[in-house]
Amino acid sequence: MGRNDSNTGVAIIGCGTVGGAAATLLTRDAATISERLGADLELRHVVDLDFAHARELGLDEKLFRDDLQQALADEGVSVVAELIGGIDTAREIIEQAIRAGKHVVTANKALLAHHGPELMALARERGVCIGFEASCGGGIPIIRALIDGLIANRIDALFGIVNGTCNYILTAMTRQGAGYAETLGEAQKRGLAEADPTLDVAGVDSAHKLAIMAALAFGRRVDFDSIPVEGIDTLHACDVAYGQELGYIIKLLAIAERRSEGLSLRVRPAFISREHPLAWVSGPFNAVSVYAHATGHTMYYGRGAGDMPTGSAVVADMAAVAVGTTTSQFERLKLWPDLTPRAEQLPVESVESRYYLRMMAEDRPGVLAKVAAVLGARDISIRSVLQHEPPEADDGDGVPVVITTHAAAEGDVRRAIAEVDALDVIKAPTVCIAIVDEHPEEL
């Protein structure tokens, strides 16, 4: 489809939060979009099983369909937007759309993280394309940046805060000193967390987005199941507070780094300095920092979820198909994961970082010496120690001893922790949180 086409027919599959927003933008702002685009995006079908939300939005009932095949059979439809979420049914819908000769737009990060290469290969075979800006970062145009604005760069690292639910919870824990469960409950009341928040708080949603972004950033096919993932659901308020006392802010980070031996990908809660560029990203906002050899550090910030921000990204993908941008890039660029070699993904044990360790220890002489001896035997150097005076009442749970280390291999740190926890003076499993420094620029 080229620039001379004056009309691009669109079918939206799924009229929930994002689908409803995209449909609203296409109808309410049709004149503005047409003027800017030089082409019309015509919404011809809204396919769903329940149109209660669509009616709340005031969408034209003449658009409503409960039969997917009616939309796919319409020769006037060029673009199908899959916006139902999930994996199996969404995959079937996308495959049917591709086989019907339709370009596809999707916000489905889980599906792309697991099956993106196969779907892209099928689309290439049928001469259509897949647009997925809305899958990573909501309204933040991070996909566009990776495949367009940064195309002349060798990307060395990517650090992202890419889950608004987690960032809201961690911001509240940091500012209010509240516990995880209390803060999660407040996020759910405000509509910033799902009734079942597992995918978000366990880090899986962030890992889906990391897999997609890393594949494009490094031009390698990423195996989602090989990404080590830790969530925020086991964080303690005391560790957030101790980290602040040491000058750090806690964030759930999606991290991708290029190394000579392969790629290091991981999702985990980590401490960053108050001066780190990502430290001020608060509440439900997202940000992605990209470090490249020519541009140095660039940062992409905005609303990472929500109806209109994500709906905006969906419509942007439709527009890019309409003017031929996505079709041309999909055909000509060699960074799509169906065309690239598999990544050599490094084990998390090879990660070199500084670490925050909190031990609950008996309040008696010689404890720190025993711990230091274990760490020293693994060549782990202590950077600082934080210990408050013990409470007057002895509850038998021990007193907190917080240690930060100099850079060490994670495998060595984990083995040292196992030995520390075996000491008779340690009363509970040691808490370990990575301390992440800003990635150095080459400029």
C-alpha positions as a Markdown table, in Angstrom:
| # | Residue | x | y | z |
|---|---|---|---|---|
| 1 | Met | 0.0 | 0.0 | 0.0 |
| 2 | Gly | 1.5 | 3.3 | -1.0 |
| 3 | Arg | 1.1 | 7.0 | -0.5 |
| 4 | Asn | -1.4 | 7.5 | -3.3 |
| 5 | Asp | -4.1 | 5.5 | -1.5 |
| 6 | Ser | -6.7 | 7.9 | -0.2 |
| 7 | Asn | -8.6 | 5.4 | 2.0 |
| 8 | Thr | -7.4 | 2.7 | 4.3 |
| 9 | Gly | -10.1 | 0.4 | 5.7 |
| 10 | Val | -9.6 | -0.7 | 9.3 |
| 11 | Ala | -11.1 | -3.5 | 11.4 |
| 12 | Ile | -10.6 | -3.5 | 15.2 |
| 13 | Ile | -10.9 | -6.8 | 16.9 |
| 14 | Gly | -11.7 | -6.4 | 20.6 |
| 15 | Cys | -13.3 | -3.2 | 21.9 |
| 16 | Gly | -12.0 | -3.1 | 25.4 |
| 17 | Thr | -9.9 | -0.4 | 27.0 |
| 18 | Val | -7.4 | -0.1 | 24.1 |
| 19 | Gly | -9.6 | -1.1 | 21.3 |
| 20 | Gly | -12.3 | 1.4 | 22.4 |
| 21 | Ala | -9.7 | 4.2 | 22.6 |
| 22 | Ala | -8.4 | 3.4 | 19.1 |
| 23 | Ala | -11.9 | 3.4 | 17.7 |
| 24 | Thr | -12.7 | 6.7 | 19.4 |
| 25 | Leu | -9.6 | 8.3 | 18.0 |
| 26 | Leu | -10.4 | 7.0 | 14.5 |
| 27 | Thr | -13.9 | 8.3 | 14.5 |
| 28 | Arg | -13.8 | 11.4 | 16.7 |
| 29 | Asp | -10.5 | 12.7 | 15.3 |
| 30 | Ala | -10.9 | 11.4 | 11.7 |
| 31 | Ala | -10.6 | 14.9 | 10.1 |
| 32 | Thr | -7.4 | 15.7 | 12.0 |
| 33 | Ile | -5.8 | 12.3 | 11.2 |
| 34 | Ser | -6.8 | 12.6 | 7.5 |
| 35 | Glu | -5.3 | 16.2 | 7.2 |
| 36 | Arg | -2.0 | 15.2 | 8.8 |
| 37 | Leu | -1.8 | 11.8 | 7.0 |
| 38 | Gly | -2.9 | 12.8 | 3.6 |
| 39 | Ala | -5.0 | 9.7 | 3.6 |
| 40 | Asp | -8.2 | 8.5 | 5.4 |
| 41 | Leu | -8.2 | 5.8 | 8.0 |
| 42 | Glu | -11.8 | 4.4 | 7.8 |
| 43 | Leu | -13.0 | 2.3 | 10.6 |
| 44 | Arg | -15.3 | -0.2 | 9.0 |
| 45 | His | -15.7 | -2.9 | 11.6 |
| 46 | Val | -15.6 | -3.3 | 15.4 |
| 47 | Val | -15.6 | -7.0 | 16.2 |
| 48 | Asp | -16.4 | -8.3 | 19.7 |
| 49 | Leu | -18.8 | -10.5 | 21.6 |
| 50 | Asp | -19.9 | -7.8 | 24.0 |
| 51 | Phe | -20.5 | -4.2 | 22.9 |
| 52 | Ala | -21.3 | -2.6 | 26.3 |
| 53 | His | -18.1 | -0.7 | 26.4 |
| 54 | Ala | -18.4 | 0.4 | 22.8 |
| 55 | Arg | -21.9 | 1.7 | 23.5 |
| 56 | Glu | -20.6 | 3.6 | 26.6 |
| 57 | Leu | -18.1 | 5.3 | 24.2 |
| 58 | Gly | -20.9 | 6.3 | 21.8 |
| 59 | Leu | -19.5 | 4.4 | 18.9 |
| 60 | Asp | -21.7 | 3.9 | 15.9 |
| 61 | Glu | -23.6 | 0.6 | 16.2 |
| 62 | Lys | -23.5 | 0.1 | 12.5 |
| 63 | Leu | -19.8 | -0.8 | 13.0 |
| 64 | Phe | -20.5 | -3.6 | 15.4 |
| 65 | Arg | -19.8 | -7.2 | 14.3 |
| 66 | Asp | -19.9 | -10.4 | 16.2 |
| 67 | Asp | -18.4 | -12.4 | 13.3 |
| 68 | Leu | -14.7 | -12.0 | 12.6 |
| 69 | Gln | -15.1 | -13.5 | 9.1 |
| 70 | Gln | -17.3 | -10.7 | 8.0 |
| 71 | Ala | -14.5 | -8.2 | 8.7 |
| 72 | Leu | -11.8 | -10.5 | 7.1 |
| 73 | Ala | -13.9 | -11.0 | 4.0 |
| 74 | Asp | -14.3 | -7.2 | 3.4 |
| 75 | Glu | -12.0 | -6.3 | 0.5 |
| 76 | Gly | -12.1 | -2.7 | 1.7 |
| 77 | Val | -10.3 | -3.6 | 4.9 |
| 78 | Ser | -6.5 | -3.4 | 4.7 |
| 79 | Val | -5.5 | -3.3 | 8.4 |
| 80 | Val | -6.8 | -5.6 | 11.2 |
| 81 | Ala | -6.0 | -4.5 | 14.7 |
| 82 | Glu | -5.9 | -7.4 | 17.2 |
| 83 | Leu | -6.6 | -5.9 | 20.6 |
| 84 | Ile | -8.1 | -8.7 | 22.6 |
| 85 | Gly | -4.9 | -9.7 | 24.5 |
| 86 | Gly | -4.0 | -13.2 | 25.6 |
| 87 | Ile | -2.1 | -15.7 | 23.4 |
| 88 | Asp | -4.0 | -18.6 | 21.8 |
| 89 | Thr | -7.1 | -16.9 | 20.5 |
| 90 | Ala | -5.2 | -13.7 | 19.6 |
| 91 | Arg | -2.7 | -15.8 | 17.6 |
| 92 | Glu | -5.5 | -17.5 | 15.7 |
| 93 | Ile | -7.0 | -14.2 | 14.8 |
| 94 | Ile | -3.7 | -12.7 | 13.6 |
| 95 | Glu | -3.0 | -15.8 | 11.5 |
| 96 | Gln | -6.4 | -15.7 | 9.9 |
| 97 | Ala | -6.0 | -12.0 | 9.2 |
| 98 | Ile | -2.6 | -12.5 | 7.6 |
| 99 | Arg | -3.8 | -15.4 | 5.5 |
| 100 | Ala | -6.7 | -13.1 | 4.4 |
| 101 | Gly | -4.1 | -10.7 | 3.1 |
| 102 | Lys | -4.5 | -8.1 | 5.8 |
| 103 | His | -1.8 | -6.1 | 7.5 |
| 104 | Val | -1.9 | -6.5 | 11.3 |
| 105 | Val | -1.5 | -4.1 | 14.1 |
| 106 | Thr | -1.3 | -5.4 | 17.7 |
| 107 | Ala | -0.5 | -4.3 | 21.2 |
| 108 | Asn | -0.1 | -7.9 | 22.3 |
| 109 | Lys | 3.4 | -8.1 | 24.0 |
| 110 | Ala | 2.9 | -11.6 | 25.4 |
| 111 | Leu | 2.0 | -13.0 | 22.0 |
| 112 | Leu | 5.0 | -11.3 | 20.3 |
| 113 | Ala | 7.4 | -12.3 | 23.0 |
| 114 | His | 6.4 | -15.9 | 22.6 |
| 115 | His | 5.5 | -16.2 | 18.9 |
| 116 | Gly | 6.6 | -13.0 | 17.2 |
| 117 | Pro | 9.1 | -14.6 | 14.8 |
| 118 | Glu | 6.7 | -17.2 | 13.5 |
| 119 | Leu | 4.0 | -14.6 | 13.0 |
| 120 | Met | 6.4 | -12.3 | 11.2 |
| 121 | Ala | 7.6 | -15.1 | 9.0 |
| 122 | Leu | 4.0 | -15.9 | 8.0 |
| 123 | Ala | 3.3 | -12.2 | 7.3 |
| 124 | Arg | 6.4 | -12.0 | 5.1 |
| 125 | Glu | 5.3 | -15.1 | 3.2 |
| 126 | Arg | 1.9 | -13.5 | 2.5 |
| 127 | Gly | 3.3 | -10.1 | 1.6 |
| 128 | Val | 1.8 | -8.2 | 4.6 |
| 129 | Cys | 3.4 | -6.6 | 7.7 |
| 130 | Ile | 2.9 | -6.4 | 11.5 |
| 131 | Gly | 3.0 | -3.2 | 13.4 |
| 132 | Phe | 3.4 | -3.3 | 17.2 |
| 133 | Glu | 4.4 | 0.1 | 18.6 |
| 134 | Ala | 1.7 | -0.2 | 21.2 |
| 135 | Ser | 3.2 | -3.4 | 22.6 |
| 136 | Cys | 6.0 | -1.7 | 24.5 |
| 137 | Gly | 5.6 | 1.5 | 26.5 |
| 138 | Gly | 2.0 | 2.5 | 25.7 |
| 139 | Gly | 2.2 | 5.9 | 24.1 |
| 140 | Ile | 6.1 | 6.1 | 24.1 |
| 141 | Pro | 7.4 | 5.6 | 20.5 |
| 142 | Ile | 10.2 | 3.3 | 21.6 |
| 143 | Ile | 9.8 | 0.8 | 18.8 |
| 144 | Arg | 9.9 | 3.6 | 16.2 |
| 145 | Ala | 13.1 | 4.9 | 17.8 |
| 146 | Leu | 14.8 | 1.5 | 17.7 |
| 147 | Ile | 14.0 | 0.7 | 14.0 |
| 148 | Asp | 14.2 | 4.2 | 12.7 |
| 149 | Gly | 15.8 | 7.1 | 14.7 |
| 150 | Leu | 18.6 | 4.9 | 16.0 |
| 151 | Ile | 19.2 | 2.8 | 12.9 |
| 152 | Ala | 22.7 | 4.2 | 12.4 |
| 153 | Asn | 23.8 | 3.1 | 15.9 |
| 154 | Arg | 25.2 | 0.1 | 17.6 |
| 155 | Ile | 23.1 | -0.2 | 20.7 |
| 156 | Asp | 25.0 | -1.3 | 23.7 |
| 157 | Ala | 22.5 | -1.3 | 26.5 |
| 158 | Leu | 18.8 | -0.7 | 27.2 |
| 159 | Phe | 17.4 | 0.0 | 30.7 |
| 160 | Gly | 13.6 | 0.3 | 31.1 |
| 161 | Ile | 10.9 | 1.1 | 33.6 |
| 162 | Val | 8.2 | -0.5 | 31.5 |
| 163 | Asn | 5.4 | -1.4 | 33.9 |
| 164 | Gly | 3.3 | 1.4 | 35.3 |
| 165 | Thr | 1.6 | -0.7 | 38.0 |
| 166 | Cys | 5.0 | -1.7 | 39.5 |
| 167 | Asn | 6.4 | 1.8 | 39.2 |
| 168 | Tyr | 3.3 | 3.2 | 41.0 |
| 169 | Ile | 3.7 | 0.7 | 43.8 |
| 170 | Leu | 7.4 | 1.3 | 44.2 |
| 171 | Thr | 7.0 | 5.1 | 44.1 |
| 172 | Ala | 4.4 | 4.8 | 46.9 |
| 173 | Met | 6.5 | 2.5 | 49.0 |
| 174 | Thr | 9.4 | 4.9 | 48.6 |
| 175 | Arg | 7.6 | 8.1 | 49.4 |
| 176 | Gln | 5.1 | 6.9 | 52.0 |
| 177 | Gly | 7.0 | 4.1 | 53.6 |
| 178 | Ala | 4.1 | 1.8 | 53.1 |
| 179 | Gly | 4.2 | -2.0 | 52.7 |
| 180 | Tyr | 3.8 | -3.8 | 49.4 |
| 181 | Ala | 0.3 | -5.3 | 50.2 |
| 182 | Glu | -1.1 | -2.0 | 51.3 |
| 183 | Thr | 0.3 | -0.1 | 48.3 |
| 184 | Leu | -1.0 | -2.8 | 45.9 |
| 185 | Gly | -4.5 | -2.5 | 47.4 |
| 186 | Glu | -4.4 | 1.3 | 46.9 |
| 187 | Ala | -3.3 | 0.8 | 43.3 |
| 188 | Gln | -6.2 | -1.6 | 42.6 |
| 189 | Lys | -8.7 | 0.9 | 44.1 |
| 190 | Arg | -7.4 | 3.6 | 41.8 |
| 191 | Gly | -7.6 | 1.3 | 38.7 |
| 192 | Leu | -3.8 | 1.2 | 38.4 |
| 193 | Ala | -3.5 | -2.5 | 39.1 |
| 194 | Glu | -5.5 | -5.5 | 37.8 |
| 195 | Ala | -7.7 | -7.6 | 40.2 |
| 196 | Asp | -5.1 | -10.3 | 39.5 |
| 197 | Pro | -1.8 | -8.3 | 39.2 |
| 198 | Thr | 0.5 | -11.4 | 38.9 |
| 199 | Leu | 1.8 | -10.7 | 35.4 |
| 200 | Asp | 2.7 | -7.1 | 36.4 |
| 201 | Val | 4.1 | -7.5 | 39.9 |
| 202 | Ala | 6.0 | -10.8 | 39.1 |
| 203 | Gly | 7.9 | -9.0 | 36.4 |
| 204 | Val | 6.5 | -11.1 | 33.5 |
| 205 | Asp | 4.9 | -8.1 | 31.7 |
| 206 | Ser | 8.2 | -6.3 | 31.8 |
| 207 | Ala | 10.0 | -9.3 | 30.5 |
| 208 | His | 7.6 | -9.6 | 27.5 |
| 209 | Lys | 8.5 | -6.0 | 26.6 |
| 210 | Leu | 12.2 | -6.5 | 27.1 |
| 211 | Ala | 12.2 | -9.5 | 24.8 |
| 212 | Ile | 10.6 | -7.4 | 22.0 |
| 213 | Met | 12.8 | -4.4 | 22.5 |
| 214 | Ala | 16.0 | -6.3 | 22.9 |
| 215 | Ala | 15.4 | -8.3 | 19.7 |
| 216 | Leu | 15.1 | -5.0 | 17.7 |
| 217 | Ala | 17.9 | -3.2 | 19.6 |
| 218 | Phe | 20.5 | -6.0 | 19.0 |
| 219 | Gly | 19.2 | -7.6 | 15.9 |
| 220 | Arg | 19.0 | -11.0 | 17.5 |
| 221 | Arg | 16.2 | -13.5 | 18.1 |
| 222 | Val | 15.5 | -13.6 | 21.9 |
| 223 | Asp | 14.3 | -16.6 | 23.8 |
| 224 | Phe | 11.8 | -15.3 | 26.2 |
| 225 | Asp | 12.0 | -18.4 | 28.5 |
| 226 | Ser | 15.7 | -17.7 | 29.0 |
| 227 | Ile | 15.2 | -14.3 | 30.5 |
| 228 | Pro | 15.7 | -14.3 | 34.3 |
| 229 | Val | 12.8 | -12.6 | 35.9 |
| 230 | Glu | 12.2 | -11.3 | 39.5 |
| 231 | Gly | 9.2 | -9.3 | 40.5 |
| 232 | Ile | 8.4 | -6.8 | 43.3 |
| 233 | Asp | 6.0 | -9.0 | 45.1 |
| 234 | Thr | 8.5 | -10.2 | 47.7 |
| 235 | Leu | 9.9 | -6.7 | 48.5 |
| 236 | His | 10.0 | -5.5 | 52.1 |
| 237 | Ala | 9.3 | -1.9 | 53.1 |
| 238 | Cys | 12.3 | -2.0 | 55.4 |
| 239 | Asp | 14.7 | -2.7 | 52.4 |
| 240 | Val | 13.2 | 0.2 | 50.5 |
| 241 | Ala | 13.8 | 2.4 | 53.5 |
| 242 | Tyr | 17.4 | 1.2 | 54.1 |
| 243 | Gly | 18.1 | 1.7 | 50.4 |
| 244 | Gln | 16.9 | 5.3 | 50.7 |
| 245 | Glu | 19.1 | 5.8 | 53.7 |
| 246 | Leu | 22.1 | 4.7 | 51.6 |
| 247 | Gly | 21.1 | 7.0 | 48.8 |
| 248 | Tyr | 19.3 | 4.6 | 46.5 |
| 249 | Ile | 15.8 | 4.4 | 44.9 |
| 250 | Ile | 14.2 | 1.0 | 44.2 |
| 251 | Lys | 12.9 | 0.4 | 40.6 |
| 252 | Leu | 11.8 | -2.6 | 38.6 |
| 253 | Leu | 14.2 | -2.6 | 35.7 |
| 254 | Ala | 14.2 | -4.4 | 32.4 |
| 255 | Ile | 17.9 | -4.6 | 31.5 |
| 256 | Ala | 19.6 | -5.6 | 28.2 |
| 257 | Glu | 23.3 | -5.3 | 27.7 |
| 258 | Arg | 25.6 | -6.2 | 24.9 |
| 259 | Arg | 28.8 | -8.1 | 25.9 |
| 260 | Ser | 31.5 | -9.6 | 23.8 |
| 261 | Glu | 30.3 | -13.1 | 24.7 |
| 262 | Gly | 26.6 | -12.4 | 24.2 |
| 263 | Leu | 23.6 | -10.6 | 25.6 |
| 264 | Ser | 22.7 | -10.2 | 29.2 |
| 265 | Leu | 18.9 | -9.8 | 29.6 |
| 266 | Arg | 17.1 | -9.7 | 33.0 |
| 267 | Val | 14.1 | -8.2 | 34.8 |
| 268 | Arg | 14.5 | -7.4 | 38.5 |
| 269 | Pro | 13.9 | -4.9 | 41.3 |
| 270 | Ala | 17.2 | -3.0 | 41.7 |
| 271 | Phe | 18.5 | 0.0 | 43.6 |
| 272 | Ile | 19.7 | 3.0 | 41.5 |
| 273 | Ser | 21.3 | 6.2 | 42.7 |
| 274 | Arg | 19.1 | 9.2 | 43.3 |
| 275 | Glu | 21.1 | 10.8 | 40.4 |
| 276 | His | 20.4 | 8.0 | 38.0 |
| 277 | Pro | 18.4 | 9.3 | 35.0 |
| 278 | Leu | 15.6 | 6.8 | 35.8 |
| 279 | Ala | 15.3 | 7.7 | 39.4 |
| 280 | Trp | 12.8 | 10.5 | 38.9 |
| 281 | Val | 10.4 | 8.4 | 36.8 |
| 282 | Ser | 7.5 | 8.2 | 39.2 |
| 283 | Gly | 4.0 | 6.9 | 39.5 |
| 284 | Pro | 2.5 | 5.1 | 36.5 |
| 285 | Phe | 4.9 | 6.6 | 34.1 |
| 286 | Asn | 7.4 | 4.6 | 32.0 |
| 287 | Ala | 10.8 | 5.4 | 30.6 |
| 288 | Val | 13.4 | 3.6 | 28.5 |
| 289 | Ser | 17.1 | 4.6 | 28.4 |
| 290 | Val | 19.0 | 3.5 | 25.4 |
| 291 | Tyr | 22.8 | 3.7 | 25.2 |
| 292 | Ala | 24.3 | 3.7 | 21.7 |
| 293 | His | 27.8 | 4.2 | 20.3 |
| 294 | Ala | 26.9 | 7.4 | 18.2 |
| 295 | Thr | 24.1 | 9.1 | 20.1 |
| 296 | Gly | 25.2 | 8.1 | 23.6 |
| 297 | His | 22.3 | 8.1 | 26.0 |
| 298 | Thr | 18.8 | 8.8 | 24.8 |
| 299 | Met | 15.7 | 8.5 | 27.0 |
| 300 | Tyr | 12.1 | 8.0 | 26.1 |
| 301 | Tyr | 9.5 | 8.9 | 28.7 |
| 302 | Gly | 5.8 | 9.0 | 28.9 |
| 303 | Arg | 2.6 | 7.2 | 29.8 |
| 304 | Gly | 3.3 | 3.5 | 29.4 |
| 305 | Ala | -0.2 | 2.3 | 29.6 |
| 306 | Gly | -3.8 | 3.5 | 29.6 |
| 307 | Asp | -6.5 | 3.7 | 27.0 |
| 308 | Met | -5.6 | 6.9 | 25.0 |
| 309 | Pro | -1.8 | 6.6 | 25.2 |
| 310 | Thr | -1.9 | 3.0 | 24.0 |
| 311 | Gly | -4.8 | 3.7 | 21.5 |
| 312 | Ser | -2.7 | 6.5 | 20.1 |
| 313 | Ala | 0.2 | 4.1 | 19.4 |
| 314 | Val | -2.3 | 1.7 | 17.7 |
| 315 | Val | -3.6 | 4.4 | 15.4 |
| 316 | Ala | 0.0 | 5.5 | 14.7 |
| 317 | Asp | 0.8 | 2.0 | 13.4 |
| 318 | Met | -2.3 | 2.0 | 11.2 |
| 319 | Ala | -1.2 | 5.4 | 9.8 |
| 320 | Ala | 2.3 | 4.0 | 9.2 |
| 321 | Val | 0.8 | 1.1 | 7.2 |
| 322 | Ala | -1.4 | 3.5 | 5.3 |
| 323 | Val | 1.5 | 5.7 | 4.0 |
| 324 | Gly | 3.7 | 2.7 | 3.4 |
| 325 | Thr | 6.3 | 3.3 | 6.2 |
| 326 | Thr | 5.7 | 0.0 | 8.0 |
| 327 | Thr | 5.3 | -2.0 | 4.9 |
| 328 | Ser | 8.6 | -0.8 | 3.5 |
| 329 | Gln | 10.5 | -1.2 | 6.8 |
| 330 | Phe | 9.1 | -4.7 | 7.3 |
| 331 | Glu | 10.2 | -5.7 | 3.8 |
| 332 | Arg | 13.6 | -4.1 | 3.7 |
| 333 | Leu | 15.1 | -4.0 | 7.2 |
| 334 | Lys | 17.1 | -7.0 | 8.5 |
| 335 | Leu | 16.5 | -6.6 | 12.2 |
| 336 | Trp | 13.1 | -8.4 | 12.5 |
| 337 | Pro | 13.4 | -11.5 | 14.7 |
| 338 | Asp | 12.2 | -13.9 | 11.9 |
| 339 | Leu | 15.3 | -12.8 | 9.9 |
| 340 | Thr | 18.0 | -12.6 | 12.6 |
| 341 | Pro | 20.2 | -15.3 | 14.3 |
| 342 | Arg | 19.4 | -16.5 | 17.8 |
| 343 | Ala | 20.9 | -14.5 | 20.6 |
| 344 | Glu | 23.6 | -16.0 | 22.8 |
| 345 | Gln | 21.9 | -15.2 | 26.1 |
| 346 | Leu | 24.2 | -15.2 | 29.1 |
| 347 | Pro | 23.3 | -16.8 | 32.4 |
| 348 | Val | 22.4 | -14.4 | 35.2 |
| 349 | Glu | 25.3 | -15.8 | 37.2 |
| 350 | Ser | 27.7 | -14.0 | 34.9 |
| 351 | Val | 26.2 | -10.6 | 35.7 |
| 352 | Glu | 28.7 | -8.2 | 37.4 |
| 353 | Ser | 27.1 | -5.7 | 39.7 |
| 354 | Arg | 27.2 | -4.2 | 43.2 |
| 355 | Tyr | 24.7 | -5.7 | 45.7 |
| 356 | Tyr | 22.7 | -4.7 | 48.7 |
| 357 | Leu | 22.6 | -7.5 | 51.3 |
| 358 | Arg | 20.4 | -7.5 | 54.4 |
| 359 | Met | 21.0 | -10.2 | 57.0 |
| 360 | Met | 19.0 | -10.7 | 60.2 |
| 361 | Ala | 21.7 | -11.6 | 62.7 |
| 362 | Glu | 22.1 | -12.3 | 66.4 |
| 363 | Asp | 23.2 | -9.2 | 68.3 |
| 364 | Arg | 26.5 | -10.4 | 69.6 |
| 365 | Pro | 30.2 | -9.7 | 68.9 |
| 366 | Gly | 31.9 | -11.4 | 65.9 |
| 367 | Val | 28.8 | -11.5 | 63.6 |
| 368 | Leu | 30.2 | -9.1 | 61.0 |
| 369 | Ala | 33.6 | -10.7 | 61.1 |
| 370 | Lys | 32.0 | -14.1 | 60.2 |
| 371 | Val | 30.0 | -12.6 | 57.4 |
| 372 | Ala | 33.0 | -10.7 | 56.0 |
| 373 | Ala | 35.1 | -13.9 | 56.1 |
| 374 | Val | 32.6 | -15.7 | 53.9 |
| 375 | Leu | 32.3 | -12.8 | 51.5 |
| 376 | Gly | 36.1 | -12.4 | 51.4 |
| 377 | Ala | 36.6 | -16.0 | 50.5 |
| 378 | Arg | 34.5 | -15.4 | 47.4 |
| 379 | Asp | 36.5 | -12.2 | 46.5 |
| 380 | Ile | 33.5 | -10.0 | 47.4 |
| 381 | Ser | 34.6 | -6.7 | 48.8 |
| 382 | Ile | 32.4 | -4.8 | 51.3 |
| 383 | Arg | 31.7 | -1.2 | 50.4 |
| 384 | Ser | 29.6 | -0.1 | 53.3 |
| 385 | Val | 27.8 | -1.4 | 56.4 |
| 386 | Leu | 24.6 | -0.1 | 57.9 |
| 387 | Gln | 23.5 | -1.3 | 61.3 |
| 388 | His | 21.0 | 0.4 | 63.6 |
| 389 | Glu | 21.0 | 0.0 | 67.4 |
| 390 | Pro | 18.9 | -3.1 | 68.2 |
| 391 | Pro | 15.4 | -2.6 | 69.8 |
| 392 | Glu | 15.3 | -3.0 | 73.6 |
| 393 | Ala | 12.9 | -5.9 | 73.3 |
| 394 | Asp | 14.5 | -9.0 | 71.8 |
| 395 | Asp | 11.9 | -10.7 | 69.6 |
| 396 | Gly | 14.4 | -13.5 | 68.6 |
| 397 | Asp | 14.3 | -12.5 | 64.9 |
| 398 | Gly | 17.7 | -10.9 | 65.0 |
| 399 | Val | 18.8 | -7.4 | 64.1 |
| 400 | Pro | 19.3 | -6.1 | 60.5 |
| 401 | Val | 22.8 | -5.8 | 59.2 |
| 402 | Val | 22.9 | -4.2 | 55.8 |
| 403 | Ile | 26.0 | -4.5 | 53.6 |
| 404 | Thr | 26.7 | -3.1 | 50.2 |
| 405 | Thr | 29.4 | -4.7 | 48.1 |
| 406 | His | 31.7 | -3.6 | 45.3 |
| 407 | Ala | 31.1 | -5.1 | 41.9 |
| 408 | Ala | 31.1 | -8.9 | 42.0 |
| 409 | Ala | 29.8 | -11.8 | 39.8 |
| 410 | Glu | 26.3 | -12.7 | 40.8 |
| 411 | Gly | 27.1 | -16.4 | 40.9 |
| 412 | Asp | 29.8 | -15.7 | 43.5 |
| 413 | Val | 27.3 | -13.5 | 45.5 |
| 414 | Arg | 24.6 | -16.2 | 45.4 |
| 415 | Arg | 27.0 | -18.9 | 46.6 |
| 416 | Ala | 28.3 | -16.6 | 49.4 |
| 417 | Ile | 24.8 | -15.9 | 50.5 |
| 418 | Ala | 24.1 | -19.6 | 50.8 |
| 419 | Glu | 27.1 | -19.9 | 53.1 |
| 420 | Val | 26.2 | -16.8 | 55.1 |
| 421 | Asp | 22.7 | -18.2 | 55.7 |
| 422 | Ala | 24.2 | -21.4 | 57.0 |
| 423 | Leu | 26.0 | -19.5 | 59.8 |
| 424 | Asp | 24.6 | -20.1 | 63.3 |
| 425 | Val | 24.4 | -16.3 | 63.8 |
| 426 | Ile | 22.0 | -15.7 | 60.9 |
| 427 | Lys | 18.3 | -15.9 | 61.8 |
| 428 | Ala | 16.6 | -15.6 | 58.4 |
| 429 | Pro | 17.4 | -15.8 | 54.6 |
| 430 | Thr | 19.5 | -13.0 | 53.4 |
| 431 | Val | 17.8 | -10.4 | 51.1 |
| 432 | Cys | 19.8 | -9.6 | 48.0 |
| 433 | Ile | 19.0 | -6.7 | 45.7 |
| 434 | Ala | 21.3 | -5.6 | 42.8 |
| 435 | Ile | 22.6 | -2.0 | 42.8 |
| 436 | Val | 22.6 | -0.8 | 39.2 |
| 437 | Asp | 24.9 | 2.0 | 38.0 |
| 438 | Glu | 24.2 | 4.1 | 35.0 |
| 439 | His | 25.7 | 2.5 | 31.8 |
| 440 | Pro | 28.8 | 4.4 | 30.6 |
| 441 | Glu | 28.6 | 6.3 | 27.4 |
| 442 | Glu | 31.3 | 5.9 | 24.7 |
| 443 | Leu | 31.1 | 9.6 | 23.6 |
